Amino acid sequence: MINPASRAVTLALIERYYVAFNAGDSEGMLACLSDEVAHDINQGARQLGKAAFAAFLAHMDRCYAERLDDIVVMASEDGARAAAEFVVHGQYLATDEGLPEASGQRYVLPAGAFFSVSDGVIARVSVYYNLADWMAQVGA
């Protein structure tokens, strides 16, 4: 039997994750994750664990300033999976390895993420955006 409360709990969890993102609250984001979280980075490898995710957030904070708008969150009826679509408004602050040189370029980029949720926390985050679009916007 499907528990409709599970869907509502998952929607609230993902919304809390993005409120923390927009507030620059890494600890708030990490509190939404399982200790063994799987993080699939756009155009990159899968990283495992909260410590790896915390290091990723620190790297992102050094290289980028981003805010998400027009966030729409969807969840499966059982709350085990969720997705979000949003628009990233960002500034490229410091050169990221293997990418063009940063000089404060601004960008606006549609993106999305998929989540697995287990025991009330995010067990997987997979983020997707068009890297070619981002590269064109930063002048690559």
Secondary structure, 3 states (H helix, E strand, C coil): CCCHHHHHHHHHHHHHHHHHHHCCCHHHHHCCEEEEEEEECCCCCEEECHHHHHHHHHHHHHHEEEEEEEEEEEECCCCCEEEEEEEEEEEECCCCCCCCCCCCCEEEEEEEEEEEEECCEEEEEEEEECHHHHHHHCCC
